[in-house]
Amino acid sequence: MSYLTLVISAVFVQNIIFTKALGITLTVQSISKPKQLFASGILLTVILTLSAMVSYYPARLFDSASLTLKNVMVPFVFSVSVAIISVVLLFVARWKFKKQYAMIFRQLPLVAFDSAVFGILLLTVKNVQGFVPIILYSIASGVGFVLASFILSGIYHFCNGENTPAAFRGLPATLIYMGIVSMAFYAFSAKILF
Amino acid sequence: MIKSEEKQSSKADLAQLTAIVWNSLLNNPVLVMGLGLAPVIAGSSTLKVSTAIAIGEMIIVVCSFLPTYLLMKKIPKFLRHAVATVISALCFIPAGLILQYSFDNIFELAGIYLPLIVINSIVSTGLEEAMRFTKGYQIFVFSFALSLGFGLTICSAGAIREILAFGTIWGNSVNMAYPVPQLALPFGGFLVVGLLAAMFRGVKNKARKMRQPSGARGK
């Protein structure tokens, strides 16, 4: 698979929000604040890329292990990597970005310990081979997250408007809208659905 | 005198625990708070997979909250989430092995959504909520109720999607005339969970209105 195909696949064909349902909680929580959503997207891309780098070789140690051991140990390796990267990033932010530190301190746990980072790391085990493709896939998935969350932030007011029935207002309407857009995203994978 | 005081305090404790359970169930972590949506939406393609994810989440949440709470007092704030994540990842090792031996091919059937129970917003946000309690048994009850709310939701979504998509329930046919296999894809999960959330909120709003005195209802 060429690098371009890999990037296009991660951004559109296998968009993490619409085709894998990863990072939805993060999106739903920040959907009303596009600036915060953009900052979360950048933070997610950084954490994801660094975690993918750190965990690449330790995760490969289990390639020759039994499937049972691999299934339970690879998630442990990824969790430890995400935990280490999040702590290191907090130190760096405290040292280099003093003005933004309060915002990063508040936002970082929400992003790092959401399903998006961990889910993409798990996806790389099955979908991508090699160090450089994994890094590219991680960056492209982060870009895909930003793109998808901006599509969703545009409909926030409709999902929370007066015309929306009270029971559907907010989360239910957003999820149903995501379902419809997700169906459209399947067109990128050239699948015949019905 | 001392006995009656003990009785009163145990009654108050019981009332508090009941309130914790009811609050966690009524403010369902998935349908109301929007937590842990990824495994519920994309992982709940069948009831069997949903049950495995629900059991795994319960083991991780119940087993990791109490030790994390005990450690929280001794470690700085910026390390809390990292430590909690490592503890829940440690809990996943026995939980994963139990599920592997209890359900055939569960890791293949659930894909990334079974390991995803290690890091998700239920564990991270739920843990912050749990930190407001002061006693160990309160945290235990809270974590149990939280994972029960999650489990009930994912199993409902899994059962509905399995019936609609394959015309079966736990692999047994239910004579569904026109199954729609596409509903097993993530977009089916978005639609089913969205409709479940709307239904839950609708029933909750209706119950709240009915509980109000008739005079206050018109206002």
Boltz contact constraints between the chains, C-beta under 6 A:
constraints:
  - contact:
      token1: [A, 21]
      token2: [B, 38]
      max_distance: 6.0
  - contact:
      token1: [A, 21]
      token2: [B, 41]
      max_distance: 6.0
  - contact:
      token1: [A, 21]
      token2: [B, 42]
      max_distance: 6.0
  - contact:
      token1: [A, 21]
      token2: [B, 186]
      max_distance: 6.0
  - contact:
      token1: [A, 22]
      token2: [B, 38]
      max_distance: 6.0
  - contact:
      token1: [A, 24]
      token2: [B, 37]
      max_distance: 6.0
  - contact:
      token1: [A, 24]
      token2: [B, 38]
      max_distance: 6.0
  - contact:
      token1: [A, 25]
      token2: [B, 34]
      max_distance: 6.0
  - contact:
      token1: [A, 25]
      token2: [B, 35]
      max_distance: 6.0
  - contact:
      token1: [A, 25]
      token2: [B, 37]
      max_distance: 6.0
  - contact:
      token1: [A, 25]
      token2: [B, 121]
      max_distance: 6.0
  - contact:
      token1: [A, 28]
      token2: [B, 34]
      max_distance: 6.0
  - contact:
      token1: [A, 68]
      token2: [B, 100]
      max_distance: 6.0
  - contact:
      token1: [A, 71]
      token2: [B, 96]
      max_distance: 6.0
  - contact:
      token1: [A, 71]
      token2: [B, 107]
      max_distance: 6.0
  - contact:
      token1: [A, 72]
      token2: [B, 93]
      max_distance: 6.0
  - contact:
      token1: [A, 72]
      token2: [B, 96]
      max_distance: 6.0
  - contact:
      token1: [A, 75]
      token2: [B, 92]
      max_distance: 6.0
  - contact:
      token1: [A, 75]
      token2: [B, 115]
      max_distance: 6.0
  - contact:
      token1: [A, 75]
      token2: [B, 118]
      max_distance: 6.0
  - contact:
      token1: [A, 76]
      token2: [B, 89]
      max_distance: 6.0
  - contact:
      token1: [A, 79]
      token2: [B, 85]
      max_distance: 6.0
  - contact:
      token1: [A, 79]
      token2: [B, 89]
      max_distance: 6.0
  - contact:
      token1: [A, 79]
      token2: [B, 118]
      max_distance: 6.0
  - contact:
      token1: [A, 80]
      token2: [B, 86]
      max_distance: 6.0
  - contact:
      token1: [A, 83]
      token2: [B, 82]
      max_distance: 6.0
  - contact:
      token1: [A, 83]
      token2: [B, 85]
      max_distance: 6.0
  - contact:
      token1: [A, 83]
      token2: [B, 86]
      max_distance: 6.0
  - contact:
      token1: [A, 86]
      token2: [B, 82]
      max_distance: 6.0
  - contact:
      token1: [A, 87]
      token2: [B, 82]
      max_distance: 6.0
  - contact:
      token1: [A, 90]
      token2: [B, 78]
      max_distance: 6.0
  - contact:
      token1: [A, 109]
      token2: [B, 81]
      max_distance: 6.0
  - contact:
      token1: [A, 113]
      token2: [B, 81]
      max_distance: 6.0
  - contact:
      token1: [A, 113]
      token2: [B, 119]
      max_distance: 6.0
  - contact:
      token1: [A, 113]
      token2: [B, 124]
      max_distance: 6.0
  - contact:
      token1: [A, 114]
      token2: [B, 121]
      max_distance: 6.0
  - contact:
      token1: [A, 115]
      token2: [B, 38]
      max_distance: 6.0
  - contact:
      token1: [A, 115]
      token2: [B, 116]
      max_distance: 6.0
  - contact:
      token1: [A, 115]
      token2: [B, 120]
      max_distance: 6.0
  - contact:
      token1: [A, 118]
      token2: [B, 119]
      max_distance: 6.0
  - contact:
      token1: [A, 119]
      token2: [B, 112]
      max_distance: 6.0
  - contact:
      token1: [A, 119]
      token2: [B, 116]
      max_distance: 6.0
  - contact:
      token1: [A, 122]
      token2: [B, 112]
      max_distance: 6.0
  - contact:
      token1: [A, 122]
      token2: [B, 115]
      max_distance: 6.0
  - contact:
      token1: [A, 123]
      token2: [B, 112]
      max_distance: 6.0
  - contact:
      token1: [A, 167]
      token2: [B, 198]
      max_distance: 6.0
  - contact:
      token1: [A, 167]
      token2: [B, 201]
      max_distance: 6.0
  - contact:
      token1: [A, 167]
      token2: [B, 202]
      max_distance: 6.0
  - contact:
      token1: [A, 168]
      token2: [B, 198]
      max_distance: 6.0
  - contact:
      token1: [A, 171]
      token2: [B, 34]
      max_distance: 6.0
  - contact:
      token1: [A, 171]
      token2: [B, 197]
      max_distance: 6.0
  - contact:
      token1: [A, 172]
      token2: [B, 194]
      max_distance: 6.0
  - contact:
      token1: [A, 172]
      token2: [B, 197]
      max_distance: 6.0
  - contact:
      token1: [A, 172]
      token2: [B, 198]
      max_distance: 6.0
  - contact:
      token1: [A, 175]
      token2: [B, 190]
      max_distance: 6.0
  - contact:
      token1: [A, 175]
      token2: [B, 193]
      max_distance: 6.0
  - contact:
      token1: [A, 175]
      token2: [B, 194]
      max_distance: 6.0
  - contact:
      token1: [A, 176]
      token2: [B, 194]
      max_distance: 6.0
  - contact:
      token1: [A, 178]
      token2: [B, 190]
      max_distance: 6.0
  - contact:
      token1: [A, 179]
      token2: [B, 187]
      max_distance: 6.0
  - contact:
      token1: [A, 179]
      token2: [B, 190]
      max_distance: 6.0
  - contact:
      token1: [A, 179]
      token2: [B, 191]
      max_distance: 6.0
  - contact:
      token1: [A, 182]
      token2: [B, 186]
      max_distance: 6.0
  - contact:
      token1: [A, 182]
      token2: [B, 187]
      max_distance: 6.0
  - contact:
      token1: [A, 182]
      token2: [B, 190]
      max_distance: 6.0
  - contact:
      token1: [A, 183]
      token2: [B, 187]
      max_distance: 6.0
  - contact:
      token1: [A, 193]
      token2: [B, 182]
      max_distance: 6.0
